[in-house]
Structure formats: C-alpha cells, structure tokens
Amino acid sequence: MIADWRDLLNREIFPFVEYEGYEDKYPTKDIRMLDKERAEELRYVSGVLFGAFQRAVEVCQQCGESFLADLEIPPQLIPYLQKENPLRLASWLSRFDYVLDKQGNLHMVEINADTPCAVVEAYYGNMVACNHFEVEDPNHGEYDKLCNWLNEIFLASEPGVSISTGRFHRRHPFLFSCFDDYPEDLATTKFLMQAMKKNTMAVEADDAITFVSFYDLAVRNDGSILLPDGRTANAIYRLHPLEILIEETTPEGESLGKDFMDGYLQGRYMMFNPPESIIMQSKAFQALVWALDNQPVGMSSAFTEEESAIISRYMLPSYFARDFSPEKIAANAAWIRKPIWGREGAGIEVLDRQGVKLVKDVDADNIVRRDSKDDMYQLFVDQQECEADTDSGRLTGYQTLSCFMLGKTPSALYARFSPEQIAGTEAYWLPLGLQ
C-alpha cells in the first residue's frame, strides 16, 4: 500500500504537486470529511447566488457606464461588455468561495468568475484522494458533467456547428491558451481542453480543439487570432485575467490587448469566459449586490424573495469606499478592506473599528494583479480553526470551501487550508471526502 496518497497523482495531469520555491507539497497529507448536508448547502446557496449575480450583471449592462465605473472596470473594457454571448450567461465556469465562522456558519467571500483555477484539484485530484482513503467522493460524477458542459460550449460557439461542417477544422479550431511557463495555468488549461475533447465524438477532435501558448499567438489586422501554423481560431479559452489582458502591448509598444478585444467585438471568435465575467470578478461587485438588496423602503428589489433571503444569510455586509463608515458595523466587530483588483489575498487588510490592523499583510510581490484605485469594505469573519497534516507537520489554520459553477449549475467542491485567515499563495489544497 502506498504510504503517501500524493504519490498516486499523475504528474502529467497534476504537475504542480511539488512547486518551485515551496518546501511542502501543495496537497495536504490527509483528507477532510464533509457531511452531506454541508455539501448540499454549498451547492444550493451557490446556485441561488449565481442567479442573483447574473441579474446584477444585467443591471450593470443596462444602467450604463456609471455602474461599471463604481466597479472600477477598466474603461478600455467597457465597449466589449454589451455584446451578447451564445450562452447568455456572464460566466460559463466560475467558483464561489466560502469561509466558516466560529459557530460553523458559511459566509460567501468571493466569486472567481473570469479565470477560476483549482479545476484539476476538484475534478481529478479529489477522486484520487477519495479512492486512496476509501471514502465517498463529493465530486463523484462531476467530471462527466464538466465534459458535457464543455461540449455545450463547443457547440454553442456557432449555431449548428459540428466537426462535419468544417467550421471547426484545421482552419478554425477551438483554441485553449495561457502562458505556458506557469505550471498551474498550463495544467488547468490542458485539463479543460482534454475534457472538451472527450465528448466531441469526433475523429478529428485534435484538429478541432488545440492548445497554443499566448507567447506564440498573434492578432491579424482583421482581428482574427492567428496560430503559428497559419490557422485562425473560431473560439478561445484564455487563462489570463481580462483586466490585465486589456493593457497588454507588443514589445514595440503597440496595443495588443485592444486589438485582441476588437476581434471579439467584430465576431471573429468567441471568448470563454466572456468579457462580462469581469463584472462579477470585481471585488466591488459584492458591494453592488448588497446595495441592490438593501434598497430604501418603497423601491422594488432587483432579486427574488429566495435570492434576497440567501444574500442576507450568506453574503457579508459590503460597501463601496464612499458609502462605508465604521458606524455601520457593530462596536465589537472588525472589518476588512479589499483592493478592488486584489488576488491571492494581496493588499487585504483586516482592521478594528479604530482602523488598527489585526492581520498581517500577505506577501504580494510575485502576484500578478491590476493596481486598484479604490477599496471595498466588508464585515470580517473570525473563522473557525481546523488542523491539517502537511510536510511541515500538523498545522492549525483555516479552511476555505468552494463550489464550482458550470454556467448556472452547481458542480464540484474544493477546499483550501491556510495557516493564516487571509489565504495567500502559501495555502494548501485540502481534499474532501463525504460522510
């Protein structure tokens, strides 16, 4: 019997079990058991919240640039957020993140709607862990659902599209792309590509669905995405944050990001996730949802009764900087200040009512992110502690529970473990079993 279950992970599928610069392996040595009621709660709440968030995105699209400016959406991106996408959903693959308070109550703290990672962990690695520990996998069957959903995306890129039409063929493939010198992004991108290929039922799937690094792509004068072999893409999955992509330039200083987005607007290709996912991705989006759900008496709500009840119960009071004052929060509470474009915990501060820092800063030197002009404020959750076995021994820390969304359908569950309440790049992946 293998003593360390992590040795069972296929490094071709999951190459970042060991990560350069970190002494410990990324997965924990043990598995965390999750009861069925909690798993059902995560999926139910995520499904309702996604419906509410989709509605809030539509409000943003209808109300013009003032709402988008509040979310600090890059002005260069705004022209691309009104184009209707084939699935009519703001995000096609997203992930909700939750923390547990001292009483064990769930609180949603973030949605990763533009470029969610942890796909390999949830849809592959968790199965390996559960098989080793001989426990039920909470994600049983979810990989097949992922494959089916990706097949829907493949077919939705153009009405009536199929391999036999020749639209997806050697000339116009569905392109998967990322910067290939970042192991996690590369593994995630190729994992999703293989999942899409699984259900194409086509002999020529390798021609119709392909990977090319961002380093090797070009944008033609007509806005088409040019592959090194001369083909042009009919669709692209891009694992690169849109708020950063829009400002990319060529070595000569030419506007690469704008040219790329112009091609999308002109209908040269379909984008996965669509550009409007950036609206949900903004940290300030939660402040918008909270404001929409707390309209003055007499104003109609933007949400259904069910959505409003879930928002009140599972979301945290959240405010734009201009609307926040410590008096809004109870005297014994702390509050959290988040940069609107922070990632991996970078720039987050936890403060008491007098503005004194309570949690140390996350080391953000190597985190790629857009600079934020402003912050949003949110009630801080003092989290429930837990323990996990790591290569450094048994550590005390905190867990973040997550639920992936395939469009508007809740899917695989995932967990992180961090010695710190604000999880950064030092966080471990914590496999989940069902009890």
Backbone hydrogen bonds, N-H to C=O, Kabsch-Sander energy under -0.5 kcal/mol:
donor,donor_aa,acceptor,acceptor_aa,energy
5,W,3,A,-0.6
7,D,4,D,-2.0
8,L,5,W,-2.0
9,L,6,R,-1.1
11,R,9,L,-0.6
13,I,10,N,-0.8
14,F,10,N,-3.2
17,V,14,F,-0.9
22,Y,19,Y,-2.3
26,Y,17,V,-3.2
28,T,429,W,-2.4
29,K,389,D,-3.2
30,D,389,D,-0.7
32,R,431,P,-2.8
34,L,433,G,-3.1
39,A,35,D,-2.0
40,E,36,K,-2.6
41,E,37,E,-2.2
42,L,38,R,-2.6
43,R,39,A,-1.9
44,Y,40,E,-2.7
45,V,41,E,-2.7
46,S,42,L,-1.9
47,G,43,R,-2.2
48,V,44,Y,-2.1
49,L,45,V,-2.9
50,F,46,S,-2.4
51,G,47,G,-1.6
52,A,48,V,-2.0
53,F,49,L,-3.0
54,Q,50,F,-2.9
55,R,51,G,-1.8
56,A,52,A,-2.1
57,V,53,F,-2.4
58,E,54,Q,-1.9
59,V,55,R,-1.7
60,C,56,A,-2.1
61,Q,57,V,-2.4
62,Q,58,E,-1.8
63,C,59,V,-1.9
64,G,60,C,-0.5
67,F,64,G,-0.6
68,L,64,G,-1.0
69,A,65,E,-2.4
70,D,66,S,-1.6
71,L,67,F,-1.2
72,E,69,A,-1.4
73,I,68,L,-2.3
77,L,74,P,-2.4
78,I,74,P,-0.8
78,I,75,P,-0.6
80,Y,77,L,-2.1
81,L,78,I,-1.7
88,R,85,N,-1.2
94,S,405,M,-1.8
95,R,112,N,-1.3
96,F,403,C,-2.7
97,D,110,E,-2.8
98,Y,401,L,-3.2
99,V,107,H,-2.3
100,L,399,Q,-0.6
101,D,105,N,-2.2
102,K,382,D,-0.9
104,G,101,D,-2.3
107,H,99,V,-2.0
108,M,314,Y,-2.7
109,V,97,D,-2.7
110,E,97,D,-1.3
112,N,95,R,-3.0
113,A,111,I,-0.9
122,A,118,A,-2.0
123,Y,119,V,-2.8
124,Y,120,V,-1.6
125,G,120,V,-2.5
126,N,121,E,-2.2
127,M,124,Y,-0.7
128,V,124,Y,-1.4
129,A,125,G,-2.2
130,C,126,N,-2.5
131,N,127,M,-2.4
132,H,128,V,-2.0
133,F,129,A,-2.6
134,E,130,C,-0.8
135,V,130,C,-2.0
136,E,434,L,-0.7
140,H,137,D,-1.8
142,E,139,N,-2.2
143,Y,139,N,-0.5
145,K,141,G,-1.4
146,L,142,E,-2.4
147,C,143,Y,-2.4
148,N,144,D,-2.3
149,W,145,K,-2.5
150,L,146,L,-2.6
151,N,147,C,-1.8
152,E,148,N,-1.8
153,I,149,W,-2.1
154,F,150,L,-2.4
155,L,151,N,-2.4
156,A,152,E,-2.1
157,S,153,I,-0.8
157,S,154,F,-0.6
158,E,155,L,-0.8
161,V,155,L,-0.6
161,V,158,E,-2.4
165,T,162,S,-0.8
166,G,162,S,-0.5
166,G,163,I,-1.3
168,F,162,S,-0.7
169,H,167,R,-0.8
174,F,208,A,-3.6
175,L,173,P,-0.7
175,L,235,A,-3.3
176,F,210,T,-2.8
177,S,237,Y,-2.6
180,D,178,C,-0.7
182,Y,179,F,-1.3
186,L,182,Y,-2.4
187,A,183,P,-2.6
188,T,184,E,-2.4
189,T,185,D,-2.6
190,K,186,L,-2.4
191,F,187,A,-2.2
192,L,188,T,-2.2
193,M,189,T,-2.1
194,Q,190,K,-2.4
195,A,191,F,-2.0
196,M,192,L,-2.2
197,K,193,M,-2.2
198,K,194,Q,-1.5
199,N,195,A,-0.6
199,N,196,M,-0.7
200,T,197,K,-1.4
205,A,202,A,-1.1
207,D,204,E,-1.1
208,A,204,E,-2.1
209,I,205,A,-2.3
210,T,174,F,-2.3
212,V,176,F,-2.0
214,F,178,C,-2.3
216,D,213,S,-1.6
217,L,214,F,-1.4
218,A,226,L,-1.6
220,R,218,A,-0.5
220,R,224,S,-2.8
223,G,220,R,-2.1
226,L,218,A,-3.4
226,L,224,S,-0.6
227,L,225,I,-0.5
227,L,231,R,-2.9
230,G,227,L,-2.1
232,T,171,R,-2.4
233,A,225,I,-1.7
234,N,173,P,-2.5
235,A,173,P,-1.0
236,I,270,M,-2.5
237,Y,175,L,-2.9
238,R,236,I,-0.6
238,R,272,F,-1.6
239,L,177,S,-2.2
239,L,237,Y,-0.5
240,H,238,R,-1.2
244,I,241,P,-1.0
245,L,241,P,-2.9
246,I,242,L,-2.2
247,E,244,I,-1.3
248,E,245,L,-1.9
250,T,254,E,-2.3
253,G,250,T,-2.7
256,L,248,E,-1.0
256,L,254,E,-1.2
257,G,248,E,-2.5
259,D,255,S,-1.1
260,F,256,L,-2.4
261,M,257,G,-2.3
262,D,258,K,-2.5
263,G,259,D,-1.7
264,Y,260,F,-1.2
265,L,261,M,-2.3
266,Q,262,D,-2.1
267,G,264,Y,-1.7
268,R,263,G,-2.6
269,Y,263,G,-0.5
270,M,234,N,-1.6
272,F,236,I,-2.6
277,S,274,P,-2.0
278,I,275,P,-2.1
279,I,276,E,-1.5
280,M,276,E,-0.7
281,Q,277,S,-1.8
282,S,278,I,-1.4
283,K,340,I,-2.0
285,F,282,S,-1.7
286,Q,283,K,-1.2
288,L,284,A,-1.8
289,V,285,F,-2.5
290,W,286,Q,-2.5
291,A,287,A,-2.2
292,L,288,L,-2.8
293,D,289,V,-1.8
294,N,290,W,-0.7
294,N,291,A,-0.7
295,Q,292,L,-0.6
299,M,296,P,-2.1
302,A,292,L,-0.7
308,S,304,T,-2.7
309,A,305,E,-2.2
310,I,306,E,-2.1
311,I,307,E,-2.7
312,S,308,S,-2.3
313,R,309,A,-1.8
314,Y,310,I,-3.1
315,M,310,I,-0.6
315,M,311,I,-1.8
316,L,108,M,-0.5
319,Y,377,Y,-2.9
321,A,375,D,-0.9
323,D,320,F,-1.2
324,F,320,F,-0.7
324,F,321,A,-0.9
328,K,325,S,-2.5
329,I,326,P,-1.8
333,A,330,A,-1.9
335,W,351,L,-2.9
336,I,378,Q,-3.3
337,R,349,E,-3.2
338,K,336,I,-0.6
338,K,376,M,-2.6
340,I,374,D,-1.7
342,G,339,P,-1.7
346,A,343,R,-2.3
348,I,345,G,-1.5
349,E,337,R,-2.2
351,L,335,W,-3.2
351,L,349,E,-0.5
352,D,356,V,-1.8
355,G,352,D,-2.4
358,L,350,V,-3.4
359,V,350,V,-0.8
364,A,362,V,-0.7
367,I,364,A,-1.4
368,V,366,N,-0.6
369,R,367,I,-0.5
370,R,341,W,-0.5
376,M,338,K,-2.4
377,Y,319,Y,-2.7
378,Q,336,I,-2.2
379,L,317,P,-2.1
380,F,334,A,-2.1
382,D,380,F,-0.6
383,Q,381,V,-0.9
384,Q,100,L,-2.2
386,C,397,G,-2.2
388,A,395,L,-2.0
390,T,388,A,-0.5
390,T,393,G,-2.0
393,G,390,T,-1.9
395,L,388,A,-2.7
395,L,393,G,-0.6
397,G,386,C,-3.0
398,Y,418,S,-2.7
400,T,416,R,-2.1
401,L,98,Y,-2.1
402,S,414,Y,-3.0
403,C,96,F,-2.0
404,F,412,A,-3.2
405,M,94,S,-2.9
406,L,409,T,-3.0
407,G,92,W,-2.0
407,G,405,M,-0.9
409,T,406,L,-1.8
411,S,404,F,-2.8
414,Y,402,S,-1.7
416,R,400,T,-2.2
417,F,428,Y,-2.4
418,S,398,Y,-2.7
423,A,421,Q,-0.9
427,A,424,G,-1.5
428,Y,417,F,-3.4
429,W,26,Y,-2.2
430,L,415,A,-2.4
430,L,428,Y,-0.5
433,G,32,R,-2.7
434,L,136,E,-2.7
435,Q,34,L,-2.4
